[in-house]
């Protein structure tokens, strides 16, 4: 039979790399589905609150958002900065649309939806853009605006978690080509990249205002 192998009952069995179970199959990605729903909802909540506070600030320049707690944790300072409207409109409006899409994707997975590889790569590209944009906003907050917005921080964390989760899924399934060691990393230690990412952000925030935190 040439290169065709058989199992113990004589049924032909394909050789080569084992089939990767699609993440969209029922029961294959409940963890990812819930992560997308939860992080998307968190980002949506943050975007909604920031948008409401932005409108209140426009109506009353003396309005003080509830998350303006001290000179460092000052949401009002961030919302009134030029960086808060990077594309000519309030940044959270991007979040209202983007995070809503993520929630819908996660809900679809929970309902048994299956998405093609092109869809997952598109979602990966979207979360990559979001992560890059959040990184830029973080740098601006730390070193230009000199203040933190707690709701913005929630959006940063939600975005990077969904980015790494989708990236790990795409690498494991082969939708995103990657060398063997990288696939093994995401298969066994998918928690490591987001943990390292969060650790770096925490370290930057801690060291930026070290005197304030320890004073």
Secondary structure, 3 states (H helix, E strand, C coil): CCCCEECCCCCEECCCCCCCCCCCCCCCCHHHHHHHHHHHHHHHHHHHHHHHHHHHHHHCCCCCCCCCCCCCECHHHHHCCHHHHCCCCCCHHHHHHHHHHHHHHHHHHHCCCCCCHHHHHHHHHHHHHHHHHHHHHHHHHHHHHCCECHHHHHHHHHHHHHHHHHHHHHHHHCCCCCCHHHHHHHHHCHHHHHHHHHHHHHHHHHHHCHHHHHC
